[in-house]
Every structure is written in C-alpha cells, then in structure tokens.
Amino acid sequence: MLRSDVIKRGCDLFEVSLKEIMNDCRPRHICRARFGLYYALNKRGGSSAAIGRWLKRDHSTVLHGLTRAEWYMENDPDFRQIVESLIVFGRIKETVDE
C-alpha cells in the first residue's frame, strides 16, 4: 500500500483535507490528525525524516507529534481506533496477494 493511500485514508478518517494537513494552520483537530498520521506512518516503517519530507515538516516536528500521538493513543479511544486502522490499512490484502 502506498504511503499516499494511507495519508488520503487518514485525511478521510480524521475528516480533514490534504491541503489542511500540508499547510501551516494549527487548529486542534488538524494537529490531532497530523499526529495520527505521523504515528501511523512511523509504525508502518517510516522514519521521522521521511515522514517530514512526505508531509512537508521538519523531522523534529514529527518527533514532537509522535510524543503527542502517544498521549492521544492512551487517552482518546476514537483517536486510537482511527490510528490503529491506518497502521493495518491495506496490509491484509498485501498478505493475501503474496
């Protein structure tokens, strides 16, 4: 599964646009979506530098977002469910196709 598919799916699940994810606005619901994408992409094998390149962020911003995502994972069941679905998104089909 392409990372762009995961990012698009994350935007859909968090109900934000790709444009909102990529720009510099910082409303809570957009930052929360970014943190979820950082976490899911990291768990799928992306480094902080690579995730930063994909989402037009500095790697240190991604590291901070990963820390925030861990807090949300522990304290927000809806966030956790969305992120866990992104982590496994497309992997079942990939396994069957092999």
Biopython code that builds the backbone (N, CA, C, O; Angstrom):
import numpy as np
from Bio.PDB.StructureBuilder import StructureBuilder

atoms = [
    (1, "MET", "N", (0.854, -1.178, 0.000)),
    (1, "MET", "CA", (0.000, 0.000, 0.000)),
    (1, "MET", "C", (0.893, 1.232, 0.000)),
    (1, "MET", "O", (1.820, 1.338, 0.803)),
    (2, "LEU", "N", (0.616, 2.131, -0.876)),
    (2, "LEU", "CA", (1.396, 3.351, -0.989)),
    (2, "LEU", "C", (1.140, 4.280, 0.187)),
    (2, "LEU", "O", (0.027, 4.347, 0.708)),
    (3, "ARG", "N", (2.170, 4.988, 0.597)),
    (3, "ARG", "CA", (2.003, 5.917, 1.714)),
    (3, "ARG", "C", (0.981, 6.997, 1.387)),
    (3, "ARG", "O", (0.276, 7.472, 2.277)),
    (4, "SER", "N", (0.893, 7.393, 0.108)),
    (4, "SER", "CA", (-0.098, 8.400, -0.274)),
    (4, "SER", "C", (-1.518, 7.875, -0.040)),
    (4, "SER", "O", (-2.412, 8.649, 0.303)),
    (5, "ASP", "N", (-1.731, 6.576, -0.220)),
    (5, "ASP", "CA", (-3.040, 5.984, 0.070)),
    (5, "ASP", "C", (-3.340, 6.043, 1.566)),
    (5, "ASP", "O", (-4.471, 6.315, 1.967)),
    (6, "VAL", "N", (-2.337, 5.792, 2.375)),
    (6, "VAL", "CA", (-2.506, 5.848, 3.829)),
    (6, "VAL", "C", (-2.809, 7.285, 4.253)),
    (6, "VAL", "O", (-3.684, 7.510, 5.089)),
    (7, "ILE", "N", (-2.098, 8.252, 3.688)),
    (7, "ILE", "CA", (-2.318, 9.657, 4.025)),
    (7, "ILE", "C", (-3.736, 10.080, 3.612)),
    (7, "ILE", "O", (-4.435, 10.735, 4.385)),
    (8, "LYS", "N", (-4.157, 9.710, 2.406)),
    (8, "LYS", "CA", (-5.516, 10.050, 1.952)),
    (8, "LYS", "C", (-6.567, 9.408, 2.847)),
    (8, "LYS", "O", (-7.553, 10.049, 3.210)),
    (9, "ARG", "N", (-6.357, 8.151, 3.200)),
    (9, "ARG", "CA", (-7.298, 7.448, 4.085)),
    (9, "ARG", "C", (-7.333, 8.123, 5.450)),
    (9, "ARG", "O", (-8.406, 8.274, 6.034)),
    (10, "GLY", "N", (-6.180, 8.531, 5.965)),
    (10, "GLY", "CA", (-6.125, 9.237, 7.247)),
    (10, "GLY", "C", (-6.890, 10.552, 7.205)),
    (10, "GLY", "O", (-7.603, 10.891, 8.150)),
    (11, "CYS", "N", (-6.745, 11.281, 6.125)),
    (11, "CYS", "CA", (-7.494, 12.533, 5.959)),
    (11, "CYS", "C", (-8.994, 12.258, 5.998)),
    (11, "CYS", "O", (-9.746, 12.985, 6.647)),
    (12, "ASP", "N", (-9.426, 11.210, 5.304)),
    (12, "ASP", "CA", (-10.844, 10.858, 5.305)),
    (12, "ASP", "C", (-11.333, 10.507, 6.713)),
    (12, "ASP", "O", (-12.381, 10.979, 7.152)),
    (13, "LEU", "N", (-10.567, 9.680, 7.407)),
    (13, "LEU", "CA", (-10.994, 9.231, 8.734)),
    (13, "LEU", "C", (-10.989, 10.358, 9.759)),
    (13, "LEU", "O", (-11.858, 10.415, 10.629)),
    (14, "PHE", "N", (-10.011, 11.253, 9.655)),
    (14, "PHE", "CA", (-9.952, 12.378, 10.590)),
    (14, "PHE", "C", (-10.804, 13.568, 10.130)),
    (14, "PHE", "O", (-10.923, 14.568, 10.837)),
    (15, "GLU", "N", (-11.396, 13.443, 8.931)),
    (15, "GLU", "CA", (-12.277, 14.463, 8.369)),
    (15, "GLU", "C", (-11.572, 15.810, 8.190)),
    (15, "GLU", "O", (-12.085, 16.859, 8.579)),
    (16, "VAL", "N", (-10.392, 15.748, 7.593)),
    (16, "VAL", "CA", (-9.642, 16.946, 7.217)),
    (16, "VAL", "C", (-9.175, 16.760, 5.779)),
    (16, "VAL", "O", (-9.107, 15.636, 5.281)),
    (17, "SER", "N", (-8.858, 17.852, 5.124)),
    (17, "SER", "CA", (-8.379, 17.751, 3.740)),
    (17, "SER", "C", (-6.860, 17.602, 3.728)),
    (17, "SER", "O", (-6.177, 17.932, 4.697)),
    (18, "LEU", "N", (-6.360, 17.104, 2.624)),
    (18, "LEU", "CA", (-4.913, 17.002, 2.458)),
    (18, "LEU", "C", (-4.281, 18.396, 2.504)),
    (18, "LEU", "O", (-3.191, 18.574, 3.047)),
    (19, "LYS", "N", (-4.966, 19.364, 1.937)),
    (19, "LYS", "CA", (-4.475, 20.746, 1.971)),
    (19, "LYS", "C", (-4.310, 21.235, 3.408)),
    (19, "LYS", "O", (-3.319, 21.890, 3.730)),
    (20, "GLU", "N", (-5.277, 20.920, 4.275)),
    (20, "GLU", "CA", (-5.180, 21.322, 5.690)),
    (20, "GLU", "C", (-4.006, 20.637, 6.377)),
    (20, "GLU", "O", (-3.305, 21.251, 7.181)),
    (21, "ILE", "N", (-3.792, 19.360, 6.058)),
    (21, "ILE", "CA", (-2.669, 18.620, 6.653)),
    (21, "ILE", "C", (-1.339, 19.236, 6.227)),
    (21, "ILE", "O", (-0.415, 19.342, 7.033)),
    (22, "MET", "N", (-1.244, 19.634, 4.979)),
    (22, "MET", "CA", (0.021, 20.111, 4.431)),
    (22, "MET", "C", (0.329, 21.574, 4.747)),
    (22, "MET", "O", (1.492, 21.973, 4.703)),
    (23, "ASN", "N", (-0.693, 22.388, 5.066)),
    (23, "ASN", "CA", (-0.382, 23.793, 5.324)),
    (23, "ASN", "C", (-0.002, 24.019, 6.783)),
    (23, "ASN", "O", (0.087, 23.071, 7.564)),
    (24, "ASP", "N", (0.221, 25.272, 7.142)),
    (24, "ASP", "CA", (0.747, 25.594, 8.473)),
    (24, "ASP", "C", (-0.313, 25.915, 9.520)),
    (24, "ASP", "O", (0.034, 26.338, 10.623)),
    (25, "CYS", "N", (-1.601, 25.727, 9.208)),
    (25, "CYS", "CA", (-2.619, 26.053, 10.192)),
    (25, "CYS", "C", (-2.547, 25.074, 11.367)),
    (25, "CYS", "O", (-2.133, 23.925, 11.216)),
    (26, "ARG", "N", (-2.958, 25.560, 12.537)),
    (26, "ARG", "CA", (-2.781, 24.756, 13.737)),
    (26, "ARG", "C", (-4.021, 24.561, 14.599)),
    (26, "ARG", "O", (-3.886, 24.414, 15.814)),
    (27, "PRO", "N", (-5.218, 24.555, 14.030)),
    (27, "PRO", "CA", (-6.376, 24.214, 14.863)),
    (27, "PRO", "C", (-6.200, 22.811, 15.439)),
    (27, "PRO", "O", (-5.570, 21.951, 14.823)),
    (28, "ARG", "N", (-6.749, 22.594, 16.600)),
    (28, "ARG", "CA", (-6.544, 21.337, 17.320)),
    (28, "ARG", "C", (-6.906, 20.108, 16.485)),
    (28, "ARG", "O", (-6.157, 19.131, 16.476)),
    (29, "HIS", "N", (-8.044, 20.145, 15.784)),
    (29, "HIS", "CA", (-8.463, 18.946, 15.045)),
    (29, "HIS", "C", (-7.508, 18.628, 13.895)),
    (29, "HIS", "O", (-7.362, 17.465, 13.520)),
    (30, "ILE", "N", (-6.864, 19.639, 13.337)),
    (30, "ILE", "CA", (-5.899, 19.395, 12.256)),
    (30, "ILE", "C", (-4.587, 18.867, 12.834)),
    (30, "ILE", "O", (-4.004, 17.928, 12.292)),
    (31, "CYS", "N", (-4.128, 19.457, 13.912)),
    (31, "CYS", "CA", (-2.902, 18.956, 14.556)),
    (31, "CYS", "C", (-3.090, 17.510, 15.017)),
    (31, "CYS", "O", (-2.191, 16.682, 14.869)),
    (32, "ARG", "N", (-4.253, 17.218, 15.570)),
    (32, "ARG", "CA", (-4.554, 15.863, 16.027)),
    (32, "ARG", "C", (-4.477, 14.885, 14.839)),
    (32, "ARG", "O", (-3.942, 13.785, 14.975)),
    (33, "ALA", "N", (-5.002, 15.284, 13.700)),
    (33, "ALA", "CA", (-4.937, 14.438, 12.506)),
    (33, "ALA", "C", (-3.489, 14.245, 12.058)),
    (33, "ALA", "O", (-3.090, 13.137, 11.699)),
    (34, "ARG", "N", (-2.700, 15.326, 12.079)),
    (34, "ARG", "CA", (-1.280, 15.208, 11.711)),
    (34, "ARG", "C", (-0.568, 14.234, 12.636)),
    (34, "ARG", "O", (0.186, 13.373, 12.184)),
    (35, "PHE", "N", (-0.813, 14.379, 13.949)),
    (35, "PHE", "CA", (-0.166, 13.492, 14.918)),
    (35, "PHE", "C", (-0.521, 12.039, 14.626)),
    (35, "PHE", "O", (0.336, 11.159, 14.699)),
    (36, "GLY", "N", (-1.784, 11.791, 14.295)),
    (36, "GLY", "CA", (-2.212, 10.431, 13.971)),
    (36, "GLY", "C", (-1.517, 9.888, 12.737)),
    (36, "GLY", "O", (-1.119, 8.724, 12.698)),
    (37, "LEU", "N", (-1.374, 10.743, 11.724)),
    (37, "LEU", "CA", (-0.661, 10.317, 10.514)),
    (37, "LEU", "C", (0.806, 10.050, 10.812)),
    (37, "LEU", "O", (1.362, 9.058, 10.339)),
    (38, "TYR", "N", (1.442, 10.923, 11.592)),
    (38, "TYR", "CA", (2.846, 10.701, 11.956)),
    (38, "TYR", "C", (2.991, 9.331, 12.615)),
    (38, "TYR", "O", (3.875, 8.550, 12.264)),
    (39, "TYR", "N", (2.108, 9.055, 13.576)),
    (39, "TYR", "CA", (2.196, 7.817, 14.348)),
    (39, "TYR", "C", (1.981, 6.602, 13.449)),
    (39, "TYR", "O", (2.753, 5.645, 13.499)),
    (40, "ALA", "N", (0.939, 6.641, 12.633)),
    (40, "ALA", "CA", (0.641, 5.500, 11.758)),
    (40, "ALA", "C", (1.768, 5.267, 10.755)),
    (40, "ALA", "O", (2.188, 4.129, 10.544)),
    (41, "LEU", "N", (2.254, 6.334, 10.144)),
    (41, "LEU", "CA", (3.340, 6.185, 9.168)),
    (41, "LEU", "C", (4.617, 5.679, 9.835)),
    (41, "LEU", "O", (5.363, 4.898, 9.243)),
    (42, "ASN", "N", (4.867, 6.125, 11.067)),
    (42, "ASN", "CA", (6.025, 5.645, 11.816)),
    (42, "ASN", "C", (5.899, 4.153, 12.112)),
    (42, "ASN", "O", (6.862, 3.404, 11.948)),
    (43, "LYS", "N", (4.726, 3.723, 12.544)),
    (43, "LYS", "CA", (4.502, 2.301, 12.844)),
    (43, "LYS", "C", (4.538, 1.438, 11.585)),
    (43, "LYS", "O", (4.760, 0.229, 11.658)),
    (44, "ARG", "N", (4.319, 2.062, 10.439)),
    (44, "ARG", "CA", (4.406, 1.340, 9.167)),
    (44, "ARG", "C", (5.827, 1.357, 8.613)),
    (44, "ARG", "O", (6.059, 0.890, 7.498)),
    (45, "GLY", "N", (6.794, 1.896, 9.387)),
    (45, "GLY", "CA", (8.192, 1.818, 8.999)),
    (45, "GLY", "C", (8.831, 3.117, 8.557)),
    (45, "GLY", "O", (10.014, 3.131, 8.217)),
    (46, "GLY", "N", (8.083, 4.209, 8.552)),
    (46, "GLY", "CA", (8.639, 5.494, 8.131)),
    (46, "GLY", "C", (9.490, 6.130, 9.225)),
    (46, "GLY", "O", (9.115, 6.113, 10.398)),
    (47, "SER", "N", (10.627, 6.686, 8.842)),
    (47, "SER", "CA", (11.460, 7.413, 9.801)),
    (47, "SER", "C", (10.903, 8.821, 9.978)),
    (47, "SER", "O", (10.110, 9.281, 9.158)),
    (48, "SER", "N", (11.311, 9.504, 11.038)),
    (48, "SER", "CA", (10.824, 10.872, 11.260)),
    (48, "SER", "C", (11.262, 11.786, 10.114)),
    (48, "SER", "O", (10.512, 12.680, 9.721)),
    (49, "ALA", "N", (12.449, 11.575, 9.582)),
    (49, "ALA", "CA", (12.919, 12.400, 8.459)),
    (49, "ALA", "C", (12.081, 12.141, 7.208)),
    (49, "ALA", "O", (11.709, 13.081, 6.505)),
    (50, "ALA", "N", (11.784, 10.875, 6.930)),
    (50, "ALA", "CA", (10.982, 10.543, 5.751)),
    (50, "ALA", "C", (9.556, 11.077, 5.892)),
    (50, "ALA", "O", (9.008, 11.647, 4.948)),
    (51, "ILE", "N", (8.964, 10.895, 7.056)),
    (51, "ILE", "CA", (7.606, 11.399, 7.292)),
    (51, "ILE", "C", (7.586, 12.917, 7.144)),
    (51, "ILE", "O", (6.647, 13.475, 6.575)),
    (52, "GLY", "N", (8.609, 13.579, 7.649)),
    (52, "GLY", "CA", (8.722, 15.027, 7.498)),
    (52, "GLY", "C", (8.765, 15.440, 6.034)),
    (52, "GLY", "O", (8.122, 16.414, 5.641)),
    (53, "ARG", "N", (9.514, 14.710, 5.237)),
    (53, "ARG", "CA", (9.571, 15.017, 3.790)),
    (53, "ARG", "C", (8.203, 14.815, 3.141)),
    (53, "ARG", "O", (7.766, 15.645, 2.345)),
    (54, "TRP", "N", (7.527, 13.716, 3.478)),
    (54, "TRP", "CA", (6.234, 13.409, 2.872)),
    (54, "TRP", "C", (5.183, 14.455, 3.216)),
    (54, "TRP", "O", (4.342, 14.790, 2.381)),
    (55, "LEU", "N", (5.228, 14.982, 4.460)),
    (55, "LEU", "CA", (4.189, 15.905, 4.925)),
    (55, "LEU", "C", (4.687, 17.346, 5.066)),
    (55, "LEU", "O", (4.034, 18.180, 5.693)),
    (56, "LYS", "N", (5.841, 17.622, 4.480)),
    (56, "LYS", "CA", (6.391, 18.993, 4.460)),
    (56, "LYS", "C", (6.620, 19.553, 5.867)),
    (56, "LYS", "O", (6.233, 20.681, 6.174)),
    (57, "ARG", "N", (7.251, 18.748, 6.702)),
    (57, "ARG", "CA", (7.560, 19.137, 8.080)),
    (57, "ARG", "C", (9.013, 18.800, 8.382)),
    (57, "ARG", "O", (9.616, 17.960, 7.714)),
    (58, "ASP", "N", (9.561, 19.450, 9.378)),
    (58, "ASP", "CA", (10.893, 19.138, 9.875)),
    (58, "ASP", "C", (10.819, 17.854, 10.703)),
    (58, "ASP", "O", (9.789, 17.565, 11.313)),
    (59, "HIS", "N", (11.905, 17.087, 10.724)),
    (59, "HIS", "CA", (11.870, 15.820, 11.467)),
    (59, "HIS", "C", (11.632, 16.040, 12.956)),
    (59, "HIS", "O", (11.031, 15.188, 13.611)),
    (60, "SER", "N", (12.091, 17.166, 13.506)),
    (60, "SER", "CA", (11.863, 17.427, 14.932)),
    (60, "SER", "C", (10.386, 17.715, 15.216)),
    (60, "SER", "O", (9.890, 17.411, 16.301)),
    (61, "THR", "N", (9.694, 18.293, 14.252)),
    (61, "THR", "CA", (8.253, 18.495, 14.377)),
    (61, "THR", "C", (7.547, 17.147, 14.405)),
    (61, "THR", "O", (6.606, 16.947, 15.173)),
    (62, "VAL", "N", (7.999, 16.232, 13.571)),
    (62, "VAL", "CA", (7.426, 14.881, 13.555)),
    (62, "VAL", "C", (7.686, 14.194, 14.894)),
    (62, "VAL", "O", (6.792, 13.537, 15.428)),
    (63, "LEU", "N", (8.886, 14.333, 15.444)),
    (63, "LEU", "CA", (9.194, 13.708, 16.741)),
    (63, "LEU", "C", (8.270, 14.236, 17.834)),
    (63, "LEU", "O", (7.776, 13.466, 18.657)),
    (64, "HIS", "N", (8.038, 15.543, 17.843)),
    (64, "HIS", "CA", (7.115, 16.127, 18.815)),
    (64, "HIS", "C", (5.707, 15.562, 18.595)),
    (64, "HIS", "O", (5.014, 15.218, 19.553)),
    (65, "GLY", "N", (5.295, 15.470, 17.339)),
    (65, "GLY", "CA", (3.979, 14.927, 17.027)),
    (65, "GLY", "C", (3.821, 13.479, 17.460)),
    (65, "GLY", "O", (2.739, 13.069, 17.880)),
    (66, "LEU", "N", (4.886, 12.707, 17.363)),
    (66, "LEU", "CA", (4.836, 11.312, 17.818)),
    (66, "LEU", "C", (4.607, 11.239, 19.327)),
    (66, "LEU", "O", (3.867, 10.380, 19.807)),
    (67, "THR", "N", (5.237, 12.133, 20.060)),
    (67, "THR", "CA", (5.042, 12.195, 21.510)),
    (67, "THR", "C", (3.590, 12.545, 21.834)),
    (67, "THR", "O", (2.973, 11.933, 22.706)),
    (68, "ARG", "N", (3.058, 13.526, 21.131)),
    (68, "ARG", "CA", (1.656, 13.923, 21.343)),
    (68, "ARG", "C", (0.717, 12.782, 20.942)),
    (68, "ARG", "O", (-0.287, 12.539, 21.611)),
    (69, "ALA", "N", (1.041, 12.088, 19.857)),
    (69, "ALA", "CA", (0.200, 10.979, 19.406)),
    (69, "ALA", "C", (0.148, 9.873, 20.454)),
    (69, "ALA", "O", (-0.900, 9.256, 20.650)),
    (70, "GLU", "N", (1.256, 9.618, 21.122)),
    (70, "GLU", "CA", (1.268, 8.598, 22.172)),
    (70, "GLU", "C", (0.306, 8.971, 23.294)),
    (70, "GLU", "O", (-0.384, 8.110, 23.839)),
    (71, "TRP", "N", (0.262, 10.265, 23.638)),
    (71, "TRP", "CA", (-0.677, 10.718, 24.664)),
    (71, "TRP", "C", (-2.112, 10.475, 24.196)),
    (71, "TRP", "O", (-2.930, 9.943, 24.946)),
    (72, "TYR", "N", (-2.418, 10.864, 22.954)),
    (72, "TYR", "CA", (-3.757, 10.645, 22.412)),
    (72, "TYR", "C", (-4.101, 9.153, 22.351)),
    (72, "TYR", "O", (-5.237, 8.767, 22.624)),
    (73, "MET", "N", (-3.132, 8.325, 21.997)),
    (73, "MET", "CA", (-3.377, 6.879, 21.922)),
    (73, "MET", "C", (-3.809, 6.337, 23.284)),
    (73, "MET", "O", (-4.653, 5.444, 23.361)),
    (74, "GLU", "N", (-3.234, 6.871, 24.344)),
    (74, "GLU", "CA", (-3.567, 6.413, 25.695)),
    (74, "GLU", "C", (-4.879, 7.002, 26.213)),
    (74, "GLU", "O", (-5.553, 6.375, 27.031)),
    (75, "ASN", "N", (-5.246, 8.189, 25.753)),
    (75, "ASN", "CA", (-6.347, 8.920, 26.372)),
    (75, "ASN", "C", (-7.578, 9.146, 25.498)),
    (75, "ASN", "O", (-8.587, 9.648, 25.993)),
    (76, "ASP", "N", (-7.524, 8.794, 24.232)),
    (76, "ASP", "CA", (-8.643, 9.047, 23.322)),
    (76, "ASP", "C", (-8.936, 7.785, 22.507)),
    (76, "ASP", "O", (-8.245, 7.507, 21.527)),
    (77, "PRO", "N", (-9.967, 7.015, 22.909)),
    (77, "PRO", "CA", (-10.262, 5.766, 22.215)),
    (77, "PRO", "C", (-10.601, 5.952, 20.734)),
    (77, "PRO", "O", (-10.270, 5.090, 19.919)),
    (78, "ASP", "N", (-11.251, 7.056, 20.371)),
    (78, "ASP", "CA", (-11.579, 7.297, 18.962)),
    (78, "ASP", "C", (-10.306, 7.506, 18.139)),
    (78, "ASP", "O", (-10.167, 6.959, 17.046)),
    (79, "PHE", "N", (-9.387, 8.299, 18.675)),
    (79, "PHE", "CA", (-8.097, 8.525, 18.024)),
    (79, "PHE", "C", (-7.371, 7.205, 17.846)),
    (79, "PHE", "O", (-6.859, 6.906, 16.767)),
    (80, "ARG", "N", (-7.330, 6.416, 18.916)),
    (80, "ARG", "CA", (-6.644, 5.114, 18.885)),
    (80, "ARG", "C", (-7.221, 4.220, 17.792)),
    (80, "ARG", "O", (-6.473, 3.588, 17.046)),
    (81, "GLN", "N", (-8.536, 4.165, 17.695)),
    (81, "GLN", "CA", (-9.186, 3.309, 16.698)),
    (81, "GLN", "C", (-8.826, 3.744, 15.279)),
    (81, "GLN", "O", (-8.534, 2.904, 14.428)),
    (82, "ILE", "N", (-8.847, 5.048, 15.021)),
    (82, "ILE", "CA", (-8.507, 5.550, 13.688)),
    (82, "ILE", "C", (-7.056, 5.218, 13.348)),
    (82, "ILE", "O", (-6.763, 4.717, 12.262)),
    (83, "VAL", "N", (-6.156, 5.499, 14.282)),
    (83, "VAL", "CA", (-4.734, 5.282, 14.014)),
    (83, "VAL", "C", (-4.432, 3.793, 13.824)),
    (83, "VAL", "O", (-3.673, 3.421, 12.929)),
    (84, "GLU", "N", (-5.022, 2.950, 14.659)),
    (84, "GLU", "CA", (-4.786, 1.511, 14.502)),
    (84, "GLU", "C", (-5.306, 1.018, 13.152)),
    (84, "GLU", "O", (-4.703, 0.134, 12.543)),
    (85, "SER", "N", (-6.414, 1.580, 12.683)),
    (85, "SER", "CA", (-6.918, 1.170, 11.374)),
    (85, "SER", "C", (-5.971, 1.630, 10.259)),
    (85, "SER", "O", (-5.830, 0.947, 9.244)),
    (86, "LEU", "N", (-5.329, 2.776, 10.443)),
    (86, "LEU", "CA", (-4.356, 3.242, 9.446)),
    (86, "LEU", "C", (-3.097, 2.383, 9.441)),
    (86, "LEU", "O", (-2.500, 2.154, 8.389)),
    (87, "ILE", "N", (-2.699, 1.913, 10.608)),
    (87, "ILE", "CA", (-1.493, 1.089, 10.705)),
    (87, "ILE", "C", (-1.670, -0.204, 9.907)),
    (87, "ILE", "O", (-0.735, -0.655, 9.246)),
    (88, "VAL", "N", (-2.848, -0.794, 9.964)),
    (88, "VAL", "CA", (-3.082, -2.065, 9.262)),
    (88, "VAL", "C", (-3.710, -1.876, 7.891)),
    (88, "VAL", "O", (-3.886, -2.853, 7.163)),
    (89, "PHE", "N", (-4.052, -0.648, 7.517)),
    (89, "PHE", "CA", (-4.728, -0.361, 6.244)),
    (89, "PHE", "C", (-3.950, -0.950, 5.070)),
    (89, "PHE", "O", (-2.783, -0.623, 4.853)),
    (90, "GLY", "N", (-4.620, -1.826, 4.316)),
    (90, "GLY", "CA", (-4.018, -2.417, 3.134)),
    (90, "GLY", "C", (-3.120, -3.607, 3.385)),
    (90, "GLY", "O", (-2.739, -4.291, 2.436)),
    (91, "ARG", "N", (-2.777, -3.872, 4.600)),
    (91, "ARG", "CA", (-1.839, -4.965, 4.875)),
    (91, "ARG", "C", (-2.456, -6.341, 4.715)),
    (91, "ARG", "O", (-1.762, -7.289, 4.346)),
    (92, "ILE", "N", (-3.722, -6.466, 4.981)),
    (92, "ILE", "CA", (-4.368, -7.775, 4.842)),
    (92, "ILE", "C", (-4.357, -8.180, 3.372)),
    (92, "ILE", "O", (-4.031, -9.324, 3.055)),
    (93, "LYS", "N", (-4.702, -7.278, 2.481)),
    (93, "LYS", "CA", (-4.704, -7.561, 1.042)),
    (93, "LYS", "C", (-3.293, -7.884, 0.562)),
    (93, "LYS", "O", (-3.102, -8.797, -0.241)),
    (94, "GLU", "N", (-2.304, -7.136, 1.054)),
    (94, "GLU", "CA", (-0.922, -7.397, 0.658)),
    (94, "GLU", "C", (-0.511, -8.809, 1.036)),
    (94, "GLU", "O", (0.181, -9.474, 0.265)),
    (95, "THR", "N", (-0.918, -9.276, 2.201)),
    (95, "THR", "CA", (-0.564, -10.608, 2.661)),
    (95, "THR", "C", (-1.240, -11.672, 1.801)),
    (95, "THR", "O", (-0.615, -12.672, 1.450)),
    (96, "VAL", "N", (-2.490, -11.467, 1.465)),
    (96, "VAL", "CA", (-3.233, -12.419, 0.642)),
    (96, "VAL", "C", (-2.652, -12.498, -0.754)),
    (96, "VAL", "O", (-2.587, -13.585, -1.328)),
    (97, "ASP", "N", (-2.225, -11.370, -1.321)),
    (97, "ASP", "CA", (-1.684, -11.332, -2.681)),
    (97, "ASP", "C", (-0.329, -11.999, -2.819)),
    (97, "ASP", "O", (0.062, -12.352, -3.931)),
    (98, "GLU", "N", (0.392, -12.181, -1.742)),
    (98, "GLU", "CA", (1.754, -12.736, -1.817)),
    (98, "GLU", "C", (1.789, -14.192, -2.100)),
    (98, "GLU", "O", (2.868, -14.778, -2.188)),
]
sb = StructureBuilder()
sb.init_structure("model")
sb.init_model(0)
sb.init_chain("A")
sb.init_seg("    ")
for serial, (resi, resn, name, xyz) in enumerate(atoms, 1):
    if name == "N":
        sb.init_residue(resn, " ", resi, " ")
    sb.init_atom(name, np.array(xyz, "f"), 0.0, 1.0, " ", f" {name:<3s}", serial, name[0])
structure = sb.get_structure()
